[in-house]
Amino acid sequence: MKLPSSRTIQAAVAIEVNPVDATGSATKKRGIVIRSASELNEFNRILANQKLVELASKSDEVNPKQKEAQTATGSNVFEI
């Protein structure tokens, strides 16, 4: 995705990671935006943290069940 310039930041290109449903439509309004390799490494470190995994499991227990869309196997979306 193209990020517009502002008063303090130049225009740039970034990666948006957003889960998709069986039809290939984005499931979230906004995904995770990654602006650099170092930012990707930081997201990987955070998402691999065992405490985050435990927190997500606990939120599954507390929150009401959501109807999950069936994902088609082998239909990874990769757009450039």
N, CA, C and O atoms as a CHARMM CRD file, in Angstrom:
* protein
*
  320
    1    1 MET  N      0.83900  -1.17100   0.00000 PROA 1      0.00000
    2    1 MET  CA     0.00000   0.00000   0.00000 PROA 1      0.00000
    3    1 MET  C      0.88400   1.23400   0.00000 PROA 1      0.00000
    4    1 MET  O      1.97900   1.22500   0.56200 PROA 1      0.00000
    5    2 LYS  N      0.40700   2.28700  -0.62900 PROA 2      0.00000
    6    2 LYS  CA     1.16400   3.53600  -0.67200 PROA 2      0.00000
    7    2 LYS  C      0.72800   4.41600   0.48500 PROA 2      0.00000
    8    2 LYS  O     -0.46000   4.67400   0.67800 PROA 2      0.00000
    9    3 LEU  N      1.70600   4.87000   1.24800 PROA 3      0.00000
   10    3 LEU  CA     1.43500   5.78500   2.35900 PROA 3      0.00000
   11    3 LEU  C      1.70000   7.20900   1.88200 PROA 3      0.00000
   12    3 LEU  O      2.77400   7.48800   1.34800 PROA 3      0.00000
   13    4 PRO  N      0.75200   8.09900   2.06200 PROA 4      0.00000
   14    4 PRO  CA     0.94300   9.47700   1.59700 PROA 4      0.00000
   15    4 PRO  C      1.95200  10.22900   2.45800 PROA 4      0.00000
   16    4 PRO  O      2.23200   9.84700   3.59400 PROA 4      0.00000
   17    5 SER  N      2.48300  11.28900   1.90100 PROA 5      0.00000
   18    5 SER  CA     3.41800  12.10700   2.66700 PROA 5      0.00000
   19    5 SER  C      2.65000  13.02900   3.60800 PROA 5      0.00000
   20    5 SER  O      1.46400  13.30200   3.42100 PROA 5      0.00000
   21    6 SER  N      3.35900  13.49000   4.61200 PROA 6      0.00000
   22    6 SER  CA     2.80100  14.46900   5.54800 PROA 6      0.00000
   23    6 SER  C      3.85800  15.54200   5.76300 PROA 6      0.00000
   24    6 SER  O      4.86800  15.57600   5.06100 PROA 6      0.00000
   25    7 ARG  N      3.63000  16.39500   6.71000 PROA 7      0.00000
   26    7 ARG  CA     4.60500  17.47000   6.97200 PROA 7      0.00000
   27    7 ARG  C      5.95200  16.92300   7.41500 PROA 7      0.00000
   28    7 ARG  O      6.99100  17.51000   7.11100 PROA 7      0.00000
   29    8 THR  N      5.94300  15.80200   8.13100 PROA 8      0.00000
   30    8 THR  CA     7.18700  15.28900   8.69900 PROA 8      0.00000
   31    8 THR  C      7.65700  13.97000   8.08700 PROA 8      0.00000
   32    8 THR  O      8.78400  13.54300   8.34000 PROA 8      0.00000
   33    9 ILE  N      6.81100  13.31900   7.28800 PROA 9      0.00000
   34    9 ILE  CA     7.15000  12.00300   6.74400 PROA 9      0.00000
   35    9 ILE  C      6.96400  12.01300   5.23200 PROA 9      0.00000
   36    9 ILE  O      5.95800  12.50700   4.72400 PROA 9      0.00000
   37   10 GLN  N      7.94900  11.45900   4.51600 PROA 10     0.00000
   38   10 GLN  CA     7.84600  11.36500   3.06000 PROA 10     0.00000
   39   10 GLN  C      6.91500  10.21800   2.67800 PROA 10     0.00000
   40   10 GLN  O      6.68800   9.30300   3.46900 PROA 10     0.00000
   41   11 ALA  N      6.38000  10.27400   1.46000 PROA 11     0.00000
   42   11 ALA  CA     5.54700   9.18500   0.95100 PROA 11     0.00000
   43   11 ALA  C      6.38100   7.89800   0.93200 PROA 11     0.00000
   44   11 ALA  O      7.58900   7.93700   0.70000 PROA 11     0.00000
   45   12 ALA  N      5.73200   6.77500   1.17500 PROA 12     0.00000
   46   12 ALA  CA     6.45200   5.50200   1.23800 PROA 12     0.00000
   47   12 ALA  C      5.51600   4.36700   0.84000 PROA 12     0.00000
   48   12 ALA  O      4.30600   4.55500   0.71400 PROA 12     0.00000
   49   13 VAL  N      6.09100   3.19800   0.64600 PROA 13     0.00000
   50   13 VAL  CA     5.34700   1.98400   0.36200 PROA 13     0.00000
   51   13 VAL  C      5.42700   1.09800   1.59400 PROA 13     0.00000
   52   13 VAL  O      6.48600   0.98700   2.21100 PROA 13     0.00000
   53   14 ALA  N      4.30700   0.46000   1.96100 PROA 14     0.00000
   54   14 ALA  CA     4.26500  -0.41100   3.12800 PROA 14     0.00000
   55   14 ALA  C      3.51800  -1.68500   2.77100 PROA 14     0.00000
   56   14 ALA  O      2.87000  -1.76700   1.72700 PROA 14     0.00000
   57   15 ILE  N      3.61300  -2.67000   3.63900 PROA 15     0.00000
   58   15 ILE  CA     2.91700  -3.95000   3.48900 PROA 15     0.00000
   59   15 ILE  C      1.76400  -3.96500   4.48800 PROA 15     0.00000
   60   15 ILE  O      1.94600  -3.62300   5.65600 PROA 15     0.00000
   61   16 GLU  N      0.57500  -4.36200   4.02600 PROA 16     0.00000
   62   16 GLU  CA    -0.55100  -4.53500   4.93100 PROA 16     0.00000
   63   16 GLU  C     -0.88600  -6.02200   4.97900 PROA 16     0.00000
   64   16 GLU  O     -1.16800  -6.63400   3.94900 PROA 16     0.00000
   65   17 VAL  N     -0.85300  -6.59600   6.17300 PROA 17     0.00000
   66   17 VAL  CA    -1.20100  -8.00000   6.37800 PROA 17     0.00000
   67   17 VAL  C     -2.59100  -8.02800   6.96900 PROA 17     0.00000
   68   17 VAL  O     -2.82700  -7.50300   8.05700 PROA 17     0.00000
   69   18 ASN  N     -3.53200  -8.65800   6.22900 PROA 18     0.00000
   70   18 ASN  CA    -4.92100  -8.66500   6.65300 PROA 18     0.00000
   71   18 ASN  C     -5.51600 -10.03100   6.31600 PROA 18     0.00000
   72   18 ASN  O     -5.46100 -10.44200   5.15700 PROA 18     0.00000
   73   19 PRO  N     -6.08300 -10.75100   7.29000 PROA 19     0.00000
   74   19 PRO  CA    -6.68300 -12.05900   6.99800 PROA 19     0.00000
   75   19 PRO  C     -7.84300 -11.91900   6.02200 PROA 19     0.00000
   76   19 PRO  O     -8.53500 -10.90100   6.00200 PROA 19     0.00000
   77   20 VAL  N     -8.04600 -12.95900   5.21100 PROA 20     0.00000
   78   20 VAL  CA    -9.15600 -12.95300   4.25300 PROA 20     0.00000
   79   20 VAL  C    -10.08100 -14.12700   4.52300 PROA 20     0.00000
   80   20 VAL  O     -9.68700 -15.11700   5.14000 PROA 20     0.00000
   81   21 ASP  N    -11.32900 -14.00300   4.04900 PROA 21     0.00000
   82   21 ASP  CA   -12.29700 -15.08800   4.19900 PROA 21     0.00000
   83   21 ASP  C    -12.23300 -16.00800   2.97700 PROA 21     0.00000
   84   21 ASP  O    -11.33800 -15.86800   2.14400 PROA 21     0.00000
   85   22 ALA  N    -13.15600 -16.92500   2.87000 PROA 22     0.00000
   86   22 ALA  CA   -13.15500 -17.91600   1.79300 PROA 22     0.00000
   87   22 ALA  C    -13.28400 -17.28300   0.41700 PROA 22     0.00000
   88   22 ALA  O    -12.83200 -17.85900  -0.57200 PROA 22     0.00000
   89   23 THR  N    -13.89500 -16.10400   0.34000 PROA 23     0.00000
   90   23 THR  CA   -14.06500 -15.44300  -0.95300 PROA 23     0.00000
   91   23 THR  C    -12.90100 -14.52800  -1.30200 PROA 23     0.00000
   92   23 THR  O    -12.86800 -13.95100  -2.38900 PROA 23     0.00000
   93   24 GLY  N    -11.94800 -14.39100  -0.38900 PROA 24     0.00000
   94   24 GLY  CA   -10.80000 -13.52600  -0.63000 PROA 24     0.00000
   95   24 GLY  C    -10.98500 -12.10200  -0.16100 PROA 24     0.00000
   96   24 GLY  O    -10.12600 -11.25200  -0.40000 PROA 24     0.00000
   97   25 SER  N    -12.10000 -11.82700   0.50900 PROA 25     0.00000
   98   25 SER  CA   -12.36100 -10.47900   1.03700 PROA 25     0.00000
   99   25 SER  C    -11.68500 -10.30800   2.39000 PROA 25     0.00000
  100   25 SER  O    -11.63200 -11.24400   3.18700 PROA 25     0.00000
  101   26 ALA  N    -11.17300  -9.11700   2.64700 PROA 26     0.00000
  102   26 ALA  CA   -10.51500  -8.82200   3.92700 PROA 26     0.00000
  103   26 ALA  C    -11.50800  -8.98000   5.07200 PROA 26     0.00000
  104   26 ALA  O    -12.66400  -8.57300   4.95900 PROA 26     0.00000
  105   27 THR  N    -11.05400  -9.57400   6.17200 PROA 27     0.00000
  106   27 THR  CA   -11.93400  -9.78300   7.31400 PROA 27     0.00000
  107   27 THR  C    -11.85700  -8.63900   8.32000 PROA 27     0.00000
  108   27 THR  O    -12.71400  -8.52300   9.19500 PROA 27     0.00000
  109   28 LYS  N    -10.85400  -7.81400   8.20100 PROA 28     0.00000
  110   28 LYS  CA   -10.69400  -6.66400   9.09200 PROA 28     0.00000
  111   28 LYS  C    -10.71400  -5.39300   8.25800 PROA 28     0.00000
  112   28 LYS  O    -10.36900  -5.40600   7.07700 PROA 28     0.00000
  113   29 LYS  N    -11.11900  -4.29600   8.88400 PROA 29     0.00000
  114   29 LYS  CA   -11.12400  -3.01600   8.17600 PROA 29     0.00000
  115   29 LYS  C     -9.69300  -2.59700   7.86200 PROA 29     0.00000
  116   29 LYS  O     -9.41400  -2.08700   6.77600 PROA 29     0.00000
  117   30 ARG  N     -8.79400  -2.81100   8.80700 PROA 30     0.00000
  118   30 ARG  CA    -7.38800  -2.45400   8.62800 PROA 30     0.00000
  119   30 ARG  C     -6.53500  -3.57600   9.20000 PROA 30     0.00000
  120   30 ARG  O     -6.77400  -4.04100  10.31400 PROA 30     0.00000
  121   31 GLY  N     -5.54700  -4.00400   8.43900 PROA 31     0.00000
  122   31 GLY  CA    -4.65300  -5.05800   8.89500 PROA 31     0.00000
  123   31 GLY  C     -3.45100  -4.46800   9.60100 PROA 31     0.00000
  124   31 GLY  O     -3.45100  -3.30000   9.99000 PROA 31     0.00000
  125   32 ILE  N     -2.43100  -5.28500   9.76200 PROA 32     0.00000
  126   32 ILE  CA    -1.16900  -4.82700  10.35000 PROA 32     0.00000
  127   32 ILE  C     -0.35100  -4.19500   9.23300 PROA 32     0.00000
  128   32 ILE  O     -0.11700  -4.82700   8.20200 PROA 32     0.00000
  129   33 VAL  N      0.08300  -2.95700   9.42600 PROA 33     0.00000
  130   33 VAL  CA     0.87200  -2.25100   8.42500 PROA 33     0.00000
  131   33 VAL  C      2.34000  -2.36100   8.81600 PROA 33     0.00000
  132   33 VAL  O      2.72600  -2.01100   9.93200 PROA 33     0.00000
  133   34 ILE  N      3.15400  -2.85300   7.88300 PROA 34     0.00000
  134   34 ILE  CA     4.58700  -3.05300   8.12800 PROA 34     0.00000
  135   34 ILE  C      5.35100  -2.12700   7.18800 PROA 34     0.00000
  136   34 ILE  O      5.18900  -2.18700   5.96900 PROA 34     0.00000
  137   35 ARG  N      6.18100  -1.27600   7.77000 PROA 35     0.00000
  138   35 ARG  CA     6.89600  -0.26800   6.98500 PROA 35     0.00000
  139   35 ARG  C      8.34500  -0.63100   6.70400 PROA 35     0.00000
  140   35 ARG  O      8.96700  -0.02600   5.83100 PROA 35     0.00000
  141   36 SER  N      8.90600  -1.61800   7.43200 PROA 36     0.00000
  142   36 SER  CA    10.31600  -1.96300   7.23800 PROA 36     0.00000
  143   36 SER  C     10.57800  -3.37900   7.74500 PROA 36     0.00000
  144   36 SER  O      9.75300  -3.96700   8.44300 PROA 36     0.00000
  145   37 ALA  N     11.72600  -3.90500   7.38300 PROA 37     0.00000
  146   37 ALA  CA    12.11500  -5.24100   7.83900 PROA 37     0.00000
  147   37 ALA  C     12.28400  -5.27100   9.35900 PROA 37     0.00000
  148   37 ALA  O     11.94000  -6.26400  10.00000 PROA 37     0.00000
  149   38 SER  N     12.80600  -4.19600   9.93400 PROA 38     0.00000
  150   38 SER  CA    12.97500  -4.16900  11.39100 PROA 38     0.00000
  151   38 SER  C     11.62100  -4.15900  12.09700 PROA 38     0.00000
  152   38 SER  O     11.46900  -4.75100  13.16600 PROA 38     0.00000
  153   39 GLU  N     10.64100  -3.48600  11.50000 PROA 39     0.00000
  154   39 GLU  CA     9.29600  -3.48100  12.07400 PROA 39     0.00000
  155   39 GLU  C      8.67900  -4.87800  11.98600 PROA 39     0.00000
  156   39 GLU  O      8.01500  -5.31600  12.92600 PROA 39     0.00000
  157   40 LEU  N      8.88800  -5.58300  10.87100 PROA 40     0.00000
  158   40 LEU  CA     8.41400  -6.96000  10.72800 PROA 40     0.00000
  159   40 LEU  C      9.05300  -7.85700  11.78700 PROA 40     0.00000
  160   40 LEU  O      8.36800  -8.68200  12.39100 PROA 40     0.00000
  161   41 ASN  N     10.34200  -7.70600  12.01500 PROA 41     0.00000
  162   41 ASN  CA    11.01500  -8.49900  13.04600 PROA 41     0.00000
  163   41 ASN  C     10.42500  -8.23600  14.42400 PROA 41     0.00000
  164   41 ASN  O     10.28800  -9.15900  15.22800 PROA 41     0.00000
  165   42 GLU  N     10.08000  -6.99500  14.70100 PROA 42     0.00000
  166   42 GLU  CA     9.48000  -6.65100  15.99600 PROA 42     0.00000
  167   42 GLU  C      8.08900  -7.27100  16.13300 PROA 42     0.00000
  168   42 GLU  O      7.75200  -7.79700  17.19400 PROA 42     0.00000
  169   43 PHE  N      7.27400  -7.21600  15.07000 PROA 43     0.00000
  170   43 PHE  CA     5.96500  -7.87500  15.10500 PROA 43     0.00000
  171   43 PHE  C      6.12100  -9.37700  15.32000 PROA 43     0.00000
  172   43 PHE  O      5.38000  -9.97000  16.10300 PROA 43     0.00000
  173   44 ASN  N      7.07700  -9.99500  14.63200 PROA 44     0.00000
  174   44 ASN  CA     7.31900 -11.43400  14.81700 PROA 44     0.00000
  175   44 ASN  C      7.67800 -11.75100  16.26300 PROA 44     0.00000
  176   44 ASN  O      7.19100 -12.73100  16.82700 PROA 44     0.00000
  177   45 ARG  N      8.53000 -10.92200  16.86100 PROA 45     0.00000
  178   45 ARG  CA     8.92400 -11.13700  18.26400 PROA 45     0.00000
  179   45 ARG  C      7.71700 -11.02100  19.18800 PROA 45     0.00000
  180   45 ARG  O      7.54500 -11.83600  20.09500 PROA 45     0.00000
  181   46 ILE  N      6.89100 -10.02200  18.96400 PROA 46     0.00000
  182   46 ILE  CA     5.71200  -9.79700  19.80700 PROA 46     0.00000
  183   46 ILE  C      4.70700 -10.92700  19.64800 PROA 46     0.00000
  184   46 ILE  O      4.19800 -11.44900  20.63900 PROA 46     0.00000
  185   47 LEU  N      4.41500 -11.31400  18.39600 PROA 47     0.00000
  186   47 LEU  CA     3.40400 -12.34100  18.14500 PROA 47     0.00000
  187   47 LEU  C      3.84600 -13.72800  18.59700 PROA 47     0.00000
  188   47 LEU  O      3.00600 -14.59300  18.84400 PROA 47     0.00000
  189   48 ALA  N      5.15600 -13.95100  18.70700 PROA 48     0.00000
  190   48 ALA  CA     5.66400 -15.23900  19.17100 PROA 48     0.00000
  191   48 ALA  C      5.71600 -15.32500  20.69500 PROA 48     0.00000
  192   48 ALA  O      6.03000 -16.38400  21.23800 PROA 48     0.00000
  193   49 ASN  N      5.41600 -14.24200  21.38700 PROA 49     0.00000
  194   49 ASN  CA     5.47900 -14.21600  22.84900 PROA 49     0.00000
  195   49 ASN  C      4.40900 -15.14600  23.43400 PROA 49     0.00000
  196   49 ASN  O      3.23100 -15.03100  23.09300 PROA 49     0.00000
  197   50 GLN  N      4.81500 -16.05500  24.30300 PROA 50     0.00000
  198   50 GLN  CA     3.90000 -17.02700  24.88500 PROA 50     0.00000
  199   50 GLN  C      2.78700 -16.35600  25.68900 PROA 50     0.00000
  200   50 GLN  O      1.67000 -16.87000  25.73400 PROA 50     0.00000
  201   51 LYS  N      3.07000 -15.22900  26.31600 PROA 51     0.00000
  202   51 LYS  CA     2.03700 -14.52800  27.08700 PROA 51     0.00000
  203   51 LYS  C      0.91900 -14.02700  26.17300 PROA 51     0.00000
  204   51 LYS  O     -0.24400 -14.01100  26.57500 PROA 51     0.00000
  205   52 LEU  N      1.25500 -13.62400  24.96400 PROA 52     0.00000
  206   52 LEU  CA     0.23900 -13.18600  24.00800 PROA 52     0.00000
  207   52 LEU  C     -0.63500 -14.36400  23.58700 PROA 52     0.00000
  208   52 LEU  O     -1.84800 -14.21900  23.43600 PROA 52     0.00000
  209   53 VAL  N     -0.01900 -15.53000  23.39700 PROA 53     0.00000
  210   53 VAL  CA    -0.76300 -16.74400  23.05800 PROA 53     0.00000
  211   53 VAL  C     -1.73500 -17.08700  24.18700 PROA 53     0.00000
  212   53 VAL  O     -2.89400 -17.41400  23.93000 PROA 53     0.00000
  213   54 GLU  N     -1.27100 -17.01500  25.42800 PROA 54     0.00000
  214   54 GLU  CA    -2.12200 -17.29300  26.58500 PROA 54     0.00000
  215   54 GLU  C     -3.26500 -16.28000  26.68200 PROA 54     0.00000
  216   54 GLU  O     -4.40000 -16.65000  26.98000 PROA 54     0.00000
  217   55 LEU  N     -2.96700 -15.00800  26.43200 PROA 55     0.00000
  218   55 LEU  CA    -3.99100 -13.97400  26.49300 PROA 55     0.00000
  219   55 LEU  C     -5.06700 -14.20700  25.43100 PROA 55     0.00000
  220   55 LEU  O     -6.25500 -14.04000  25.70600 PROA 55     0.00000
  221   56 ALA  N     -4.65700 -14.59200  24.22400 PROA 56     0.00000
  222   56 ALA  CA    -5.62400 -14.87300  23.16200 PROA 56     0.00000
  223   56 ALA  C     -6.49600 -16.06500  23.53600 PROA 56     0.00000
  224   56 ALA  O     -7.69600 -16.06100  23.25900 PROA 56     0.00000
  225   57 SER  N     -5.91100 -17.08700  24.16000 PROA 57     0.00000
  226   57 SER  CA    -6.69200 -18.25000  24.60200 PROA 57     0.00000
  227   57 SER  C     -7.70100 -17.85500  25.66600 PROA 57     0.00000
  228   57 SER  O     -8.84500 -18.31000  25.64300 PROA 57     0.00000
  229   58 LYS  N     -7.28200 -17.00900  26.59900 PROA 58     0.00000
  230   58 LYS  CA    -8.18900 -16.55200  27.65100 PROA 58     0.00000
  231   58 LYS  C     -9.32300 -15.71400  27.06600 PROA 58     0.00000
  232   58 LYS  O    -10.46500 -15.82200  27.51400 PROA 58     0.00000
  233   59 SER  N     -9.02000 -14.87800  26.06900 PROA 59     0.00000
  234   59 SER  CA   -10.08100 -14.07400  25.47000 PROA 59     0.00000
  235   59 SER  C    -11.06600 -14.97100  24.71600 PROA 59     0.00000
  236   59 SER  O    -12.25400 -14.65400  24.65000 PROA 59     0.00000
  237   60 ASP  N    -10.59100 -16.09200  24.14400 PROA 60     0.00000
  238   60 ASP  CA   -11.49600 -17.05600  23.50600 PROA 60     0.00000
  239   60 ASP  C    -12.46800 -17.64300  24.52800 PROA 60     0.00000
  240   60 ASP  O    -13.63600 -17.87700  24.21500 PROA 60     0.00000
  241   61 GLU  N    -11.98900 -17.87900  25.73700 PROA 61     0.00000
  242   61 GLU  CA   -12.83000 -18.45200  26.79100 PROA 61     0.00000
  243   61 GLU  C    -13.88200 -17.45900  27.27600 PROA 61     0.00000
  244   61 GLU  O    -15.00900 -17.84800  27.58100 PROA 61     0.00000
  245   62 VAL  N    -13.52100 -16.18200  27.34800 PROA 62     0.00000
  246   62 VAL  CA   -14.39600 -15.15300  27.90500 PROA 62     0.00000
  247   62 VAL  C    -15.39400 -14.62300  26.88000 PROA 62     0.00000
  248   62 VAL  O    -16.56500 -14.41900  27.20100 PROA 62     0.00000
  249   63 ASN  N    -14.93900 -14.40200  25.66000 PROA 63     0.00000
  250   63 ASN  CA   -15.79600 -13.80600  24.62700 PROA 63     0.00000
  251   63 ASN  C    -16.79600 -14.81800  24.07900 PROA 63     0.00000
  252   63 ASN  O    -16.52200 -16.01800  24.04900 PROA 63     0.00000
  253   64 PRO  N    -17.95800 -14.32700  23.64400 PROA 64     0.00000
  254   64 PRO  CA   -18.92000 -15.23800  23.01300 PROA 64     0.00000
  255   64 PRO  C    -18.35000 -15.77400  21.70600 PROA 64     0.00000
  256   64 PRO  O    -17.54700 -15.11200  21.04800 PROA 64     0.00000
  257   65 LYS  N    -18.77000 -16.97200  21.34000 PROA 65     0.00000
  258   65 LYS  CA   -18.27800 -17.60500  20.11800 PROA 65     0.00000
  259   65 LYS  C    -18.72900 -16.80200  18.90500 PROA 65     0.00000
  260   65 LYS  O    -19.88400 -16.38600  18.82500 PROA 65     0.00000
  261   66 GLN  N    -17.82400 -16.58700  17.97000 PROA 66     0.00000
  262   66 GLN  CA   -18.11700 -15.90100  16.72300 PROA 66     0.00000
  263   66 GLN  C    -18.25800 -16.93400  15.61800 PROA 66     0.00000
  264   66 GLN  O    -17.58000 -17.96200  15.62100 PROA 66     0.00000
  265   67 LYS  N    -19.13200 -16.65600  14.69000 PROA 67     0.00000
  266   67 LYS  CA   -19.27500 -17.53100  13.54600 PROA 67     0.00000
  267   67 LYS  C    -18.04700 -17.33500  12.66500 PROA 67     0.00000
  268   67 LYS  O    -17.82200 -16.24300  12.14300 PROA 67     0.00000
  269   68 GLU  N    -17.25000 -18.39400  12.49900 PROA 68     0.00000
  270   68 GLU  CA   -16.02600 -18.29600  11.72300 PROA 68     0.00000
  271   68 GLU  C    -16.29200 -18.69200  10.28400 PROA 68     0.00000
  272   68 GLU  O    -16.96900 -19.68400  10.01200 PROA 68     0.00000
  273   69 ALA  N    -15.75200 -17.90900   9.37000 PROA 69     0.00000
  274   69 ALA  CA   -15.90400 -18.22200   7.94200 PROA 69     0.00000
  275   69 ALA  C    -15.02500 -19.40400   7.59400 PROA 69     0.00000
  276   69 ALA  O    -13.90000 -19.51300   8.08200 PROA 69     0.00000
  277   70 GLN  N    -15.52800 -20.28000   6.76100 PROA 70     0.00000
  278   70 GLN  CA   -14.75600 -21.41000   6.27900 PROA 70     0.00000
  279   70 GLN  C    -13.73500 -20.89400   5.28600 PROA 70     0.00000
  280   70 GLN  O    -14.09200 -20.17500   4.35300 PROA 70     0.00000
  281   71 THR  N    -12.46700 -21.24800   5.46900 PROA 71     0.00000
  282   71 THR  CA   -11.44600 -20.80800   4.52700 PROA 71     0.00000
  283   71 THR  C    -11.17900 -21.91200   3.52700 PROA 71     0.00000
  284   71 THR  O    -11.09300 -23.08700   3.88200 PROA 71     0.00000
  285   72 ALA  N    -11.05200 -21.52400   2.29100 PROA 72     0.00000
  286   72 ALA  CA   -10.74700 -22.49200   1.23600 PROA 72     0.00000
  287   72 ALA  C     -9.28900 -22.89800   1.35900 PROA 72     0.00000
  288   72 ALA  O     -8.41700 -22.04100   1.50800 PROA 72     0.00000
  289   73 THR  N     -9.01600 -24.18600   1.29900 PROA 73     0.00000
  290   73 THR  CA    -7.63700 -24.65500   1.43400 PROA 73     0.00000
  291   73 THR  C     -6.86800 -24.34100   0.17000 PROA 73     0.00000
  292   73 THR  O     -7.37600 -24.47900  -0.94300 PROA 73     0.00000
  293   74 GLY  N     -5.62700 -23.91500   0.36700 PROA 74     0.00000
  294   74 GLY  CA    -4.76500 -23.64100  -0.76300 PROA 74     0.00000
  295   74 GLY  C     -5.06800 -22.35100  -1.50000 PROA 74     0.00000
  296   74 GLY  O     -4.58100 -22.16000  -2.61500 PROA 74     0.00000
  297   75 SER  N     -5.84900 -21.46500  -0.91900 PROA 75     0.00000
  298   75 SER  CA    -6.19300 -20.22100  -1.61500 PROA 75     0.00000
  299   75 SER  C     -5.58600 -19.02900  -0.89300 PROA 75     0.00000
  300   75 SER  O     -6.30600 -18.14000  -0.43700 PROA 75     0.00000
  301   76 ASN  N     -4.26200 -19.00800  -0.78700 PROA 76     0.00000
  302   76 ASN  CA    -3.58500 -17.87700  -0.17200 PROA 76     0.00000
  303   76 ASN  C     -3.61000 -16.70200  -1.12400 PROA 76     0.00000
  304   76 ASN  O     -3.36800 -16.86000  -2.32100 PROA 76     0.00000
  305   77 VAL  N     -3.90200 -15.52300  -0.60100 PROA 77     0.00000
  306   77 VAL  CA    -3.94300 -14.32600  -1.42400 PROA 77     0.00000
  307   77 VAL  C     -2.64600 -13.58700  -1.21700 PROA 77     0.00000
  308   77 VAL  O     -2.25100 -13.31900  -0.08200 PROA 77     0.00000
  309   78 PHE  N     -1.97800 -13.25500  -2.30900 PROA 78     0.00000
  310   78 PHE  CA    -0.73100 -12.50900  -2.25700 PROA 78     0.00000
  311   78 PHE  C     -0.78900 -11.47900  -3.37300 PROA 78     0.00000
  312   78 PHE  O     -0.60400 -11.81300  -4.54300 PROA 78     0.00000
  313   79 GLU  N     -1.04600 -10.22800  -3.01200 PROA 79     0.00000
  314   79 GLU  CA    -1.16700  -9.18000  -4.00800 PROA 79     0.00000
  315   79 GLU  C      0.03200  -8.26400  -3.94900 PROA 79     0.00000
  316   79 GLU  O      0.59100  -8.01100  -2.88300 PROA 79     0.00000
  317   80 ILE  N      0.41100  -7.77800  -5.09300 PROA 80     0.00000
  318   80 ILE  CA     1.50300  -6.79600  -5.15800 PROA 80     0.00000
  319   80 ILE  C      1.00500  -5.63300  -5.98100 PROA 80     0.00000
  320   80 ILE  O      1.73800  -4.66500  -6.18800 PROA 80     0.00000
